Amino acid sequence: MCGRVVTTWSAPRLASYFSALLTPEVVDTDELARYNVAPTSMLYVVRDDAEGRRWLDRCLWGLVPRWARDPSGASKLINARAESLFERPTFRPLMARHRCLVPIDGFYEWGPDRRPHYIHPADDIPLAVAGLWTTWHDPSGRLLRSCTLLTTDAIPELAPVHHRMPVAVTPDDRDTWLTPEPLHPDEVATIVERSRQWATGHWTWHEVSRDVNRAGVDRPALLEPLPAEPAQGQLFDG
């Protein structure tokens, strides 16, 4: 699963990188770099409309289905398993025309020993995580866009840290994923497999401070590698 992410690129920079237009909601937002983004926060998303225009928008991280009574269940739908997208009634309708990309610098995962690791591309280019988005209206008519991030089995190198990882769409597959037309399950499986192949050799990771466990802590130092522990017998050498 993916439960904490890092987003430091500004909206204009992301829009330029993805050749996207800014929605009014993004234009009016002065978002700062964030180093410990938790679920139910707002994230930038890239989506195409029916006219083929590409937009940089903002969505709540945690899907709020149209039929939901309120947004309280968003934290339960922060991720969607790529293997079962066409089986889950919540996700299947969104696969037709509500696919998006969620740009992030990287993400945190906790290993079996509960030690946090920061995982990111070695070239520091944003990961374009595959996502699904939808809209929800409260009783007053206020519109809320929300999204969920797709996950898949971790590549063997990353599996010791965590058994799942986000589906980061390769540059060659991004237009296909964003096109507001239905995709066959085999096409989705191919996109997921290519993302796994791309992650191998392109991603790097290191252990970081347990300070990241606290959602209220948000500072650049969270990304710094944790100093290596001294080897046994060397603690009092010198």
C-alpha positions as CSV (number, residue, x, y, z in Angstrom):
1,M,0.0,0.0,0.0
2,C,1.0,3.6,-0.3
3,G,0.1,5.6,2.8
4,R,2.5,8.7,2.8
5,V,3.9,10.6,-0.1
6,V,6.2,13.6,-0.8
7,T,5.2,16.4,-3.2
8,T,7.6,19.3,-3.7
9,W,7.0,20.5,-7.3
10,S,4.9,23.7,-7.7
11,A,1.7,23.7,-9.7
12,P,3.3,25.7,-12.6
13,R,6.2,23.4,-12.8
14,L,4.1,20.3,-12.8
15,A,1.8,21.8,-15.4
16,S,4.8,22.5,-17.6
17,Y,6.2,19.0,-17.2
18,F,2.9,17.3,-18.0
19,S,1.9,19.9,-20.7
20,A,-1.3,20.6,-18.7
21,L,-3.5,23.6,-18.1
22,L,-4.3,24.8,-14.5
23,T,-7.8,24.5,-13.3
24,P,-9.2,27.5,-11.5
25,E,-8.9,25.6,-8.2
26,V,-5.2,25.2,-8.7
27,V,-4.7,28.7,-10.0
28,D,-6.1,30.0,-6.7
29,T,-4.0,27.7,-4.6
30,D,-0.5,28.6,-3.2
31,E,0.6,25.1,-2.3
32,L,3.9,24.7,-0.5
33,A,6.3,21.8,-0.8
34,R,5.2,19.0,1.5
35,Y,7.4,16.2,2.8
36,N,4.9,14.0,4.7
37,V,1.5,14.0,3.0
38,A,-1.0,11.8,4.7
39,P,-4.3,10.4,3.3
40,T,-7.3,12.8,3.2
41,S,-5.0,15.6,2.2
42,M,-5.2,17.3,-1.1
43,L,-3.0,16.1,-4.0
44,Y,-2.3,17.4,-7.5
45,V,-3.7,15.2,-10.2
46,V,-3.3,15.2,-14.0
47,R,-6.5,14.3,-16.0
48,D,-7.8,14.7,-19.5
49,D,-11.3,15.9,-20.3
50,A,-13.7,14.7,-23.1
51,E,-12.3,17.4,-25.4
52,G,-8.8,16.1,-25.1
53,R,-7.5,19.0,-22.9
54,R,-5.1,18.0,-20.1
55,W,-5.6,19.6,-16.7
56,L,-3.6,19.9,-13.5
57,D,-6.3,19.6,-10.8
58,R,-6.5,19.0,-7.1
59,C,-8.2,16.0,-5.4
60,L,-8.8,14.7,-1.9
61,W,-6.6,11.6,-1.4
62,G,-9.2,9.0,-0.5
63,L,-12.0,8.2,-2.9
64,V,-15.5,9.5,-2.0
65,P,-18.0,7.7,-4.3
66,R,-20.9,9.6,-5.7
67,W,-23.3,7.5,-3.6
68,A,-21.5,8.2,-0.3
69,R,-23.5,10.0,2.4
70,D,-20.4,12.0,3.5
71,P,-16.6,12.0,3.0
72,S,-15.9,10.2,6.3
73,G,-15.0,6.9,4.5
74,A,-12.3,8.5,2.3
75,S,-9.4,7.1,4.4
76,K,-10.5,3.5,3.6
77,L,-10.2,4.1,-0.2
78,I,-6.7,5.7,-0.5
79,N,-5.5,2.7,-2.6
80,A,-6.9,0.4,-5.2
81,R,-5.4,-2.9,-6.1
82,A,-4.6,-3.0,-9.8
83,E,-5.4,-6.7,-10.0
84,S,-9.1,-6.2,-9.0
85,L,-10.1,-2.9,-10.6
86,F,-12.6,-4.5,-13.0
87,E,-14.1,-6.6,-10.2
88,R,-14.8,-3.9,-7.5
89,P,-18.1,-2.1,-8.1
90,T,-16.5,1.1,-6.6
91,F,-13.7,1.2,-9.1
92,R,-15.0,-0.5,-12.2
93,P,-17.2,2.4,-13.5
94,L,-14.3,4.9,-13.0
95,M,-12.0,2.8,-15.2
96,A,-13.9,4.0,-18.3
97,R,-13.3,7.7,-18.2
98,H,-12.0,8.7,-14.8
99,R,-8.4,7.7,-14.8
100,C,-5.7,10.2,-13.7
101,L,-2.1,10.5,-12.8
102,V,-0.9,11.6,-9.4
103,P,2.5,13.2,-9.5
104,I,4.7,12.6,-6.4
105,D,8.4,12.9,-5.7
106,G,8.3,9.6,-3.8
107,F,6.6,7.7,-1.0
108,Y,7.3,6.2,2.4
109,E,6.9,2.5,3.3
110,W,7.4,0.7,6.5
111,G,9.2,-2.7,6.6
112,P,8.3,-5.7,8.8
113,D,10.4,-4.1,11.5
114,R,8.3,-0.9,11.2
115,R,11.3,1.1,10.1
116,P,10.3,3.8,7.5
117,H,12.0,4.0,4.1
118,Y,11.8,6.7,1.5
119,I,11.4,5.4,-2.0
120,H,11.9,7.6,-5.1
121,P,13.2,7.6,-8.7
122,A,16.9,8.0,-8.9
123,D,16.7,10.8,-11.3
124,D,14.3,12.8,-9.1
125,I,11.7,13.2,-11.9
126,P,8.2,12.9,-10.5
127,L,6.5,9.5,-10.3
128,A,3.2,9.6,-12.3
129,V,1.2,7.2,-10.1
130,A,-1.9,5.8,-11.8
131,G,-5.1,6.8,-10.1
132,L,-8.9,7.0,-10.4
133,W,-10.9,10.1,-9.6
134,T,-14.5,11.0,-9.1
135,T,-16.8,13.8,-7.9
136,W,-19.1,14.0,-4.9
137,H,-21.6,16.7,-3.9
138,D,-22.5,17.6,-0.4
139,P,-26.2,18.5,0.5
140,S,-25.5,22.2,-0.3
141,G,-24.2,21.3,-3.8
142,R,-20.5,21.9,-3.0
143,L,-18.3,19.7,-5.3
144,L,-15.5,17.6,-4.0
145,R,-13.1,15.7,-6.3
146,S,-11.3,12.8,-4.8
147,C,-8.9,10.1,-6.0
148,T,-7.3,6.8,-5.1
149,L,-3.8,5.5,-6.0
150,L,-3.3,2.1,-7.8
151,T,-1.0,-0.4,-6.3
152,T,0.6,-3.7,-7.4
153,D,2.9,-6.3,-6.1
154,A,6.3,-4.9,-5.2
155,I,9.3,-5.7,-7.4
156,P,11.6,-8.3,-5.8
157,E,14.2,-5.8,-4.8
158,L,11.6,-3.7,-2.8
159,A,9.6,-6.6,-1.4
160,P,11.7,-6.9,1.8
161,V,10.6,-3.4,2.6
162,H,6.9,-3.8,1.7
163,H,5.0,-6.3,-0.5
164,R,3.0,-3.6,-2.4
165,M,4.0,-0.5,-4.3
166,P,2.3,2.3,-6.4
167,V,1.8,1.8,-10.1
168,A,4.0,4.6,-11.6
169,V,3.0,4.8,-15.2
170,T,5.9,5.1,-17.7
171,P,6.2,8.1,-19.9
172,D,5.3,6.0,-22.9
173,D,2.1,4.8,-21.4
174,R,0.8,8.1,-19.8
175,D,-1.2,9.2,-22.8
176,T,-2.9,5.8,-23.0
177,W,-3.8,5.9,-19.3
178,L,-5.2,9.4,-19.5
179,T,-7.2,9.1,-22.7
180,P,-10.9,9.3,-21.6
181,E,-11.8,6.0,-23.3
182,P,-12.3,2.5,-21.9
183,L,-9.3,0.3,-21.5
184,H,-9.3,-3.5,-21.8
185,P,-8.1,-5.4,-18.8
186,D,-5.2,-6.7,-20.8
187,E,-4.2,-3.2,-21.7
188,V,-4.2,-2.2,-18.0
189,A,-2.2,-5.4,-17.1
190,T,0.4,-4.4,-19.7
191,I,0.7,-0.8,-18.3
192,V,1.1,-2.2,-14.8
193,E,3.8,-4.7,-16.0
194,R,5.7,-2.0,-17.8
195,S,5.6,0.1,-14.7
196,R,7.2,-2.7,-12.7
197,Q,9.9,-3.2,-15.3
198,W,10.6,0.6,-15.2
199,A,10.8,0.6,-11.4
200,T,13.5,-2.0,-11.5
201,G,16.8,-0.2,-11.7
202,H,15.2,3.3,-11.7
203,W,14.0,3.5,-8.1
204,T,16.2,3.8,-5.1
205,W,15.4,3.9,-1.3
206,H,16.9,4.3,2.1
207,E,15.8,4.2,5.7
208,V,14.7,7.5,7.2
209,S,13.9,8.9,10.7
210,R,10.9,7.6,12.6
211,D,9.8,11.2,12.8
212,V,7.9,10.5,9.6
213,N,5.5,8.4,11.6
214,R,3.9,11.6,12.9
215,A,1.7,13.1,10.2
216,G,2.1,16.5,11.8
217,V,5.9,16.5,11.1
218,D,6.6,18.0,7.7
219,R,10.2,19.1,6.9
220,P,12.9,18.4,4.3
221,A,15.0,16.6,6.8
222,L,12.6,13.7,6.7
223,L,14.1,12.7,3.4
224,E,17.6,12.4,4.7
225,P,19.1,8.9,5.0
226,L,19.3,7.6,8.6
227,P,22.9,7.3,9.7
228,A,24.3,3.8,9.6
229,E,24.3,2.0,13.0
230,P,27.9,1.4,14.2
231,A,29.1,-2.2,13.8
232,Q,29.2,-4.4,16.9
233,G,32.4,-3.9,18.8
234,Q,33.1,-0.5,17.4
235,L,30.7,1.6,19.6
236,F,33.5,2.5,22.1
237,D,36.5,2.2,19.8
238,G,38.8,5.2,19.5
